[in-house]
Amino acid sequence: MNIDLKALPNASDIIDRMTRNGYHISRSDNVLFTELDQFQDQYKAIFALLGYELNHDPHGFIYLSGKESGNLNKSTREMALTVWTLVELLTNKGYEAISYITQSPITRELIREQFDSNKMLLEQGGIGNEETLMDKYHRLKRSGFCDTDGVQFYFRAPVQRFLQAAVNLQNEQEKKSDKDMEVDHV
């Protein structure tokens, strides 16, 4: 395939964001998303040469897989733990967590409550205090999972990757619990 870099004016920004920061480009990144979408074949070829696979998610975002895809790196595990503990908090408060996360702002007060209610789990995952948890939200922002107005965080479509993983984990735990209950009754 012939790659015409003149037709890809944002190639350097797209490649840098996606390979260096693991950034997930969503529809709200208008220009970048449009260019990736329109020149999908050329970008797939570029990223393949770099050892990555370009993925279009039906929720409206584009991300890379490939290098380091076997094991989650520390930063990804901490971001997943951040989202998971938020899901747990919201569920325990009686909210439909996925709707809340995708439609409502995440306030500093909610983050404080998230840390307090999941302190032991967060500490075990390397998030030892509330400020470190805030740092994880900023990391989520740098990776394209959320935005902030400086006061609150607003999750973007790419958070669906973590939410789906959280739902899958919760379903596995429920199945294990159901099996354990069956064994107890035998």
Rosetta silent file (secondary structure, phi, psi, omega in degrees, C-alpha in Angstrom):
SEQUENCE: MNIDLKALPNASDIIDRMTRNGYHISRSDNVLFTELDQFQDQYKAIFALLGYELNHDPHGFIYLSGKESGNLNKSTREMALTVWTLVELLTNKGYEAISYITQSPITRELIREQFDSNKMLLEQGGIGNEETLMDKYHRLKRSGFCDTDGVQFYFRAPVQRFLQAAVNLQNEQEKKSDKDMEVDHV
SCORE:     score description
SCORE:     0.000 S_00000001
   1 L     0.000  136.585  175.166    0.000    0.000    0.000 S_00000001
   2 L   -87.662  124.998 -179.324    1.187    3.476   -0.850 S_00000001
   3 L  -104.395  118.923 -179.965    0.857    5.836    2.097 S_00000001
   4 L   -97.793   96.323 -177.781    0.377    9.474    1.140 S_00000001
   5 H   -65.518  -21.184  177.335    1.457   11.464    4.192 S_00000001
   6 H   -66.957  -27.113  179.235    0.363   14.708    2.493 S_00000001
   7 H   -82.743   -4.351 -177.254   -3.233   13.449    2.766 S_00000001
   8 L  -121.073   72.687 -174.382   -2.693   12.903    6.518 S_00000001
   9 L   -63.920  -20.728 -178.847   -2.005   16.359    7.955 S_00000001
  10 L  -106.182   14.073 -175.098   -2.487   15.193   11.552 S_00000001
  11 H   -56.771  -45.244 -176.683   -0.497   11.966   11.253 S_00000001
  12 H   -64.549  -40.597  178.498    2.315   13.043   13.531 S_00000001
  13 H   -66.734  -45.043 -179.477   -0.079   14.174   16.289 S_00000001
  14 H   -62.311  -49.232 -178.057   -2.223   11.032   15.966 S_00000001
  15 H   -63.505  -43.044  179.906    0.748    8.657   15.967 S_00000001
  16 H   -62.528  -50.026 -178.827    2.406   10.443   18.890 S_00000001
  17 H   -60.515  -45.691 -173.193   -0.724   10.499   21.041 S_00000001
  18 H   -75.506  -35.193 -177.152   -1.701    6.925   20.354 S_00000001
  19 H   -88.471  -36.569 -176.404    1.720    5.278   20.636 S_00000001
  20 H   -84.184  -40.363 -175.004    3.339    7.322   23.386 S_00000001
  21 L  -107.471   -3.736 -176.398    0.363    7.962   25.658 S_00000001
  22 L    66.081   26.000 -175.246   -2.017    5.141   24.726 S_00000001
  23 L   -63.953  137.834  175.207   -4.537    7.862   23.855 S_00000001
  24 L  -101.455  117.348 -178.044   -7.983    6.726   22.734 S_00000001
  25 E   -89.828  123.992 -178.589   -9.322    9.027   20.029 S_00000001
  26 E  -116.959  175.049 -178.501  -13.085    9.492   20.191 S_00000001
  27 L   -56.394  -27.698 -179.970  -15.661   11.377   18.174 S_00000001
  28 L   -72.009  -11.630  170.897  -15.187   14.371   20.467 S_00000001
  29 L   -92.047   62.304 -167.023  -11.652   14.661   19.017 S_00000001
  30 H   -37.499  -63.075 -173.075  -13.380   15.842   15.840 S_00000001
  31 H   -64.458  -45.845 -177.830  -10.490   16.470   13.442 S_00000001
  32 H   -66.474  -44.006  179.726   -8.354   13.535   14.573 S_00000001
  33 H   -62.324  -45.110 -179.151  -11.257   11.076   14.624 S_00000001
  34 H   -60.753  -45.283  179.797  -12.445   12.176   11.178 S_00000001
  35 H   -63.756  -44.527  178.469   -8.975   11.811    9.661 S_00000001
  36 H   -61.119  -41.492 -178.073   -8.477    8.363   11.238 S_00000001
  37 H   -68.340  -45.259 -177.371  -11.902    7.261   10.057 S_00000001
  38 H   -70.077  -33.211 -177.135  -11.548    8.589    6.496 S_00000001
  39 L  -114.415   40.732 -175.528   -8.039    7.228    5.977 S_00000001
  40 H   -53.774  -45.931 -177.275   -8.502    4.050    7.969 S_00000001
  41 H   -64.301  -42.097  179.332   -6.581    1.789    5.573 S_00000001
  42 H   -65.333  -43.148  179.202   -3.557    4.079    5.461 S_00000001
  43 H   -67.493  -36.687  176.376   -3.468    4.418    9.253 S_00000001
  44 H   -60.009  -41.353  179.552   -3.884    0.650    9.683 S_00000001
  45 H   -65.977  -43.025  179.242   -0.831    0.183    7.464 S_00000001
  46 H   -61.094  -49.821 -177.100    1.206    2.786    9.383 S_00000001
  47 H   -68.608  -32.222  176.314    0.369    1.292   12.767 S_00000001
  48 H   -62.448  -40.255  177.341    0.970   -2.256   11.504 S_00000001
  49 H   -62.966  -28.478  179.734    4.501   -1.187   10.540 S_00000001
  50 L   -89.434   -1.217  177.816    4.932    0.067   14.121 S_00000001
  51 L    91.267   18.386 -178.993    3.672   -3.245   15.568 S_00000001
  52 E  -119.559  162.500  171.258    0.152   -2.140   16.491 S_00000001
  53 E  -117.029  130.715  178.897   -3.362   -2.912   15.373 S_00000001
  54 E   -85.909  126.435 -176.600   -5.817   -0.039   14.920 S_00000001
  55 E  -119.925  131.458  174.117   -9.212   -0.849   16.463 S_00000001
  56 E  -102.689  118.902  179.020  -12.544    0.924   15.899 S_00000001
  57 E   -91.797  141.629 -179.547  -14.916    0.401   18.805 S_00000001
  58 L   -64.667  -13.315  177.832  -18.675    0.601   18.107 S_00000001
  59 L   -81.016    0.997  174.154  -19.020    3.065   21.008 S_00000001
  60 L    96.476   39.096  173.804  -17.291    5.720   18.874 S_00000001
  61 E  -148.171  163.009 -176.604  -13.579    5.607   19.622 S_00000001
  62 E  -126.913  136.065 -178.664  -10.368    4.287   18.108 S_00000001
  63 E  -145.549  169.577  179.169   -7.478    2.702   19.990 S_00000001
  64 E  -105.605  148.126  167.342   -4.375    0.606   19.462 S_00000001
  65 E  -132.199  164.063 -178.814   -3.629   -2.922   20.546 S_00000001
  66 E   138.942 -110.982 -177.893   -0.461   -4.849   20.063 S_00000001
  67 L   -48.696  133.892 -179.772    2.696   -4.115   21.984 S_00000001
  68 L    64.576   17.618 -175.660    2.286   -5.097   25.659 S_00000001
  69 L   -73.483  -18.846 -179.162   -1.152   -6.533   24.889 S_00000001
  70 L   -68.843  -47.917 -179.005   -0.490   -9.745   26.847 S_00000001
  71 L  -119.181  141.186  176.149   -0.126   -8.179   30.275 S_00000001
  72 L   -73.688  134.151  176.638   -1.599   -4.960   31.509 S_00000001
  73 L   -76.413  168.457 -174.624    1.078   -2.481   32.470 S_00000001
  74 H   -56.664  -44.389 -178.479    1.006   -0.857   35.905 S_00000001
  75 H   -62.290  -42.515  179.471   -0.586    2.368   34.692 S_00000001
  76 H   -65.861  -41.285  177.796   -3.395    0.516   32.910 S_00000001
  77 H   -61.189  -41.741 -179.882   -4.045   -1.655   35.976 S_00000001
  78 H   -67.498  -37.920  176.586   -4.270    1.465   38.160 S_00000001
  79 H   -66.187  -41.290  178.507   -6.662    3.167   35.727 S_00000001
  80 H   -63.023  -41.934  178.129   -8.810    0.015   35.625 S_00000001
  81 H   -62.879  -38.058  177.740   -8.806   -0.122   39.432 S_00000001
  82 H   -60.876  -47.898 -179.340   -9.862    3.534   39.518 S_00000001
  83 H   -68.489  -42.422 -178.632  -12.834    2.869   37.251 S_00000001
  84 H   -60.401  -45.723 -178.577  -13.698   -0.416   38.997 S_00000001
  85 H   -68.806  -28.892  174.309  -13.783    1.133   42.467 S_00000001
  86 H   -67.484  -43.443  176.813  -15.943    3.969   41.138 S_00000001
  87 H   -58.766  -45.846  179.449  -18.370    1.383   39.697 S_00000001
  88 H   -59.050  -47.354  179.988  -18.411   -0.405   43.068 S_00000001
  89 H   -59.351  -50.351 -177.396  -19.116    2.823   44.974 S_00000001
  90 H   -63.510  -40.034  177.805  -21.924    3.892   42.661 S_00000001
  91 H   -63.083  -44.677  178.906  -23.485    0.424   42.675 S_00000001
  92 H   -64.397  -25.973  177.969  -23.365    0.319   46.475 S_00000001
  93 L   -85.096   -1.544  177.031  -25.067    3.732   46.565 S_00000001
  94 L    92.462    7.503  178.132  -27.902    2.345   44.446 S_00000001
  95 L   -85.362  156.669  168.141  -27.008    4.015   41.145 S_00000001
  96 L   -83.885  100.168 -165.827  -26.924    2.302   37.776 S_00000001
  97 H   -57.701  -44.868 -176.048  -23.149    2.771   37.624 S_00000001
  98 H   -64.768  -42.904  177.352  -22.545    2.659   33.874 S_00000001
  99 H   -62.671  -43.444 -179.099  -25.249    5.257   33.158 S_00000001
 100 H   -60.431  -49.359 -176.482  -23.965    7.471   35.953 S_00000001
 101 H   -62.504  -38.568 -176.291  -20.347    7.292   34.773 S_00000001
 102 H   -85.705  -10.533 -175.648  -21.197    8.018   31.154 S_00000001
 103 H  -123.675  -13.480 -173.783  -23.721   10.791   31.849 S_00000001
 104 L  -121.449  151.323  176.752  -22.780   12.560   35.086 S_00000001
 105 L   -71.252  148.134  176.051  -19.771   14.562   36.257 S_00000001
 106 E  -101.033  111.594 -174.557  -17.389   12.951   38.724 S_00000001
 107 L   -89.492  165.202  176.475  -16.828   15.488   41.483 S_00000001
 108 H   -61.034  -37.532  179.213  -13.967   15.848   43.934 S_00000001
 109 H   -63.395  -41.252  178.860  -16.384   14.868   46.724 S_00000001
 110 H   -66.217  -38.789  177.938  -17.295   11.649   44.899 S_00000001
 111 H   -65.067  -40.469  176.635  -13.602   10.862   44.376 S_00000001
 112 H   -60.524  -46.066  178.724  -12.975   11.450   48.100 S_00000001
 113 H   -64.593  -37.557  176.807  -15.846    9.080   48.922 S_00000001
 114 H   -59.597  -45.106  179.637  -14.483    6.593   46.367 S_00000001
 115 H   -65.758  -48.060 -177.591  -11.123    6.556   48.144 S_00000001
 116 H   -60.313  -40.779 -175.787  -12.628    6.312   51.630 S_00000001
 117 H   -80.879  -14.265 -178.736  -14.982    3.451   50.729 S_00000001
 118 L  -126.626   24.912 -171.605  -12.319    1.460   48.834 S_00000001
 119 H   -53.005  -49.145 -175.892   -9.219    2.452   50.793 S_00000001
 120 H   -63.605  -46.654 -179.618   -7.852   -1.035   51.425 S_00000001
 121 H   -63.480  -44.540  179.122   -8.341   -2.204   47.831 S_00000001
 122 H   -63.154  -43.052  178.813   -6.889    0.991   46.388 S_00000001
 123 H   -62.283  -40.761  177.131   -3.872    0.819   48.702 S_00000001
 124 H   -62.515  -29.967  179.152   -3.265   -2.794   47.670 S_00000001
 125 L   -87.869    7.079  176.681   -3.342   -1.603   44.058 S_00000001
 126 L    91.642    8.010  178.870   -0.708    1.077   44.690 S_00000001
 127 L  -107.663   89.367 -167.682   -3.085    4.016   45.137 S_00000001
 128 L   -85.119  -11.242  179.238   -2.190    4.994   48.687 S_00000001
 129 L  -156.078  172.926 -176.202   -4.015    8.271   49.155 S_00000001
 130 H   -62.556  -37.097  179.742   -6.658   10.548   47.708 S_00000001
 131 H   -65.747  -37.755  176.713   -4.137   12.670   45.794 S_00000001
 132 H   -65.358  -37.916  175.784   -2.752    9.575   44.071 S_00000001
 133 H   -62.623  -41.734  176.081   -6.315    8.656   43.110 S_00000001
 134 H   -60.330  -39.141  177.354   -6.712   12.158   41.641 S_00000001
 135 H   -59.814  -36.331  179.319   -3.501   11.553   39.683 S_00000001
 136 H   -67.226  -35.585  174.883   -5.119    8.439   38.185 S_00000001
 137 H   -64.702  -38.787  177.285   -8.056   10.548   36.998 S_00000001
 138 H   -67.943  -33.468  175.216   -5.582   12.896   35.335 S_00000001
 139 H   -66.429  -41.408  175.317   -3.892    9.861   33.742 S_00000001
 140 H   -58.094  -38.459  177.580   -7.305    8.762   32.461 S_00000001
 141 H   -65.007  -47.047 -179.213   -7.622   12.234   30.934 S_00000001
 142 H   -62.798  -24.574  179.873   -4.202   12.045   29.270 S_00000001
 143 L   -93.338    2.585  175.525   -5.198    8.683   27.776 S_00000001
 144 L    86.775   11.279 -179.089   -8.457   10.046   26.335 S_00000001
 145 L   -85.669  -22.294  179.371  -10.852    8.329   28.744 S_00000001
 146 E  -153.806  168.949  174.563  -12.193   11.534   30.310 S_00000001
 147 E  -122.830  168.490  175.801  -12.064   15.315   30.223 S_00000001
 148 E  -143.855  151.407  173.271  -12.056   17.826   33.032 S_00000001
 149 L  -102.853   11.969 -178.602  -13.120   21.410   33.522 S_00000001
 150 L    95.220  -16.342 -179.027  -10.605   21.703   36.373 S_00000001
 151 L  -119.261  -42.739 -176.725  -13.241   20.894   38.992 S_00000001
 152 L  -126.958  160.150  175.827  -15.054   17.778   37.739 S_00000001
 153 E  -109.650  146.418  179.599  -14.255   14.893   35.404 S_00000001
 154 E  -129.293  114.735 -178.809  -16.480   13.811   32.531 S_00000001
 155 E   -71.650  146.696  179.009  -15.925   10.356   31.094 S_00000001
 156 L  -107.658  172.552 -176.482  -15.761    9.933   27.333 S_00000001
 157 H   -50.609  -38.668 -178.186  -16.752    6.977   25.141 S_00000001
 158 H   -59.522  -18.189  178.375  -13.417    5.116   25.550 S_00000001
 159 H   -61.228  -17.354  178.353  -14.246    4.432   29.225 S_00000001
 160 H   -57.260  -29.529  177.779  -16.489    1.697   27.804 S_00000001
 161 H   -61.684  -46.176  179.115  -13.362   -0.504   27.556 S_00000001
 162 H   -71.254  -39.002 -179.057  -12.906   -0.379   31.342 S_00000001
 163 H   -63.682  -41.467  178.530  -16.631   -0.573   32.043 S_00000001
 164 H   -64.463  -39.989  177.054  -17.001   -3.702   29.942 S_00000001
 165 H   -63.177  -40.304  179.095  -14.061   -5.283   31.752 S_00000001
 166 H   -64.048  -43.243  178.972  -15.662   -4.350   35.105 S_00000001
 167 H   -63.567  -43.452  178.991  -18.995   -5.895   34.066 S_00000001
 168 H   -61.598  -43.446  178.871  -17.217   -9.061   32.891 S_00000001
 169 H   -62.684  -43.668  179.681  -15.310   -9.295   36.183 S_00000001
 170 H   -63.093  -41.475  178.279  -18.506   -8.773   38.181 S_00000001
 171 H   -63.604  -40.573  177.340  -20.273  -11.490   36.155 S_00000001
 172 H   -62.779  -42.345  179.047  -17.377  -13.896   36.776 S_00000001
 173 H   -63.533  -40.484  179.143  -17.529  -13.169   40.504 S_00000001
 174 H   -65.324  -40.766  178.159  -21.290  -13.782   40.548 S_00000001
 175 H   -63.722  -42.900  179.029  -20.871  -17.100   38.685 S_00000001
 176 H   -62.827  -42.566  179.101  -18.152  -18.166   41.126 S_00000001
 177 H   -63.379  -42.182  177.915  -20.365  -17.195   44.047 S_00000001
 178 H   -62.599  -41.890  178.216  -23.289  -19.150   42.554 S_00000001
 179 H   -64.764  -42.083  178.095  -21.071  -22.224   42.094 S_00000001
 180 H   -60.905  -38.730  179.089  -19.805  -21.928   45.665 S_00000001
 181 H   -67.438  -37.870  178.185  -23.407  -21.809   46.910 S_00000001
 182 H   -63.610  -42.134  179.470  -24.274  -24.920   44.860 S_00000001
 183 H   -62.859  -40.562 -180.000  -21.349  -26.800   46.390 S_00000001
 184 H   -63.032  -31.952 -176.612  -22.459  -25.771   49.877 S_00000001
 185 H   -87.396   -6.447 -178.622  -25.958  -27.188   49.274 S_00000001
 186 L   -82.750    0.000    0.000  -24.750  -30.555   47.976 S_00000001
